[in-house]
Amino acid sequence: MSDEDIDTSDIPELDEAFFAQATLRLPKGKVPVLLTMDEEIAEWFRRQEGDFRINLNNALRDYAESHQ
């Protein structure tokens, strides 16, 4: 679906009142981690499309969020 195909007619315009109460929320920073894992797991992540570090981080985030 392209951006032009998205119906945004039911979304109200953001006015000055919205921005007066808005707060800036920045994502927490990343921390370097030395991780030892099975070679076949590392190779599987490397074969996936995109950066394997980002994919691994996303997989760990999904796991953590589903186990809270």
C-alpha positions as CSV (number, residue, x, y, z in Angstrom):
1,M,0.0,0.0,0.0
2,S,1.4,3.4,-0.9
3,D,1.1,6.5,1.3
4,E,-1.5,7.9,-1.1
5,D,-3.8,4.9,-0.5
6,I,-4.0,5.5,3.2
7,D,-7.2,7.1,4.3
8,T,-6.3,9.7,7.0
9,S,-9.6,11.6,6.8
10,D,-10.7,10.4,10.3
11,I,-7.5,11.6,12.0
12,P,-7.9,15.1,13.6
13,E,-5.4,17.8,12.9
14,L,-2.7,18.4,15.6
15,D,-3.2,21.9,16.9
16,E,-1.3,24.2,19.3
17,A,-3.0,22.6,22.4
18,F,-1.7,19.2,21.4
19,F,1.9,20.4,21.1
20,A,1.6,22.5,24.3
21,Q,1.1,19.3,26.2
22,A,3.3,17.0,24.2
23,T,6.5,15.7,25.7
24,L,9.6,14.5,23.8
25,R,10.3,10.9,24.4
26,L,13.6,9.7,23.0
27,P,14.5,6.0,22.8
28,K,17.0,4.7,25.3
29,G,20.5,4.2,24.0
30,K,22.1,1.0,22.9
31,V,24.7,-0.8,25.0
32,P,27.4,-2.9,23.5
33,V,27.2,-6.6,24.4
34,L,29.6,-9.4,23.8
35,L,27.5,-12.4,23.1
36,T,28.4,-16.0,22.5
37,M,25.9,-18.1,20.6
38,D,25.7,-21.3,18.6
39,E,27.3,-20.9,15.2
40,E,24.2,-22.1,13.3
41,I,22.1,-19.4,15.1
42,A,24.5,-16.7,14.1
43,E,24.6,-17.9,10.6
44,W,20.8,-18.0,10.3
45,F,20.6,-14.4,11.4
46,R,23.4,-13.4,9.0
47,R,21.4,-15.0,6.1
48,Q,18.3,-13.0,6.8
49,E,17.6,-9.8,4.9
50,G,18.9,-6.7,6.6
51,D,21.5,-6.1,9.3
52,F,21.8,-9.2,11.4
53,R,22.5,-7.1,14.6
54,I,19.2,-5.3,14.1
55,N,17.3,-8.5,13.4
56,L,18.8,-10.1,16.5
57,N,17.9,-7.1,18.6
58,N,14.4,-7.2,17.3
59,A,14.0,-10.9,18.0
60,L,15.3,-10.5,21.5
61,R,12.9,-7.5,22.0
62,D,9.9,-9.5,20.8
63,Y,10.9,-12.4,23.1
64,A,11.3,-10.1,26.1
65,E,8.0,-8.2,25.5
66,S,6.1,-11.5,25.1
67,H,7.5,-12.8,28.4
68,Q,6.8,-9.8,30.7
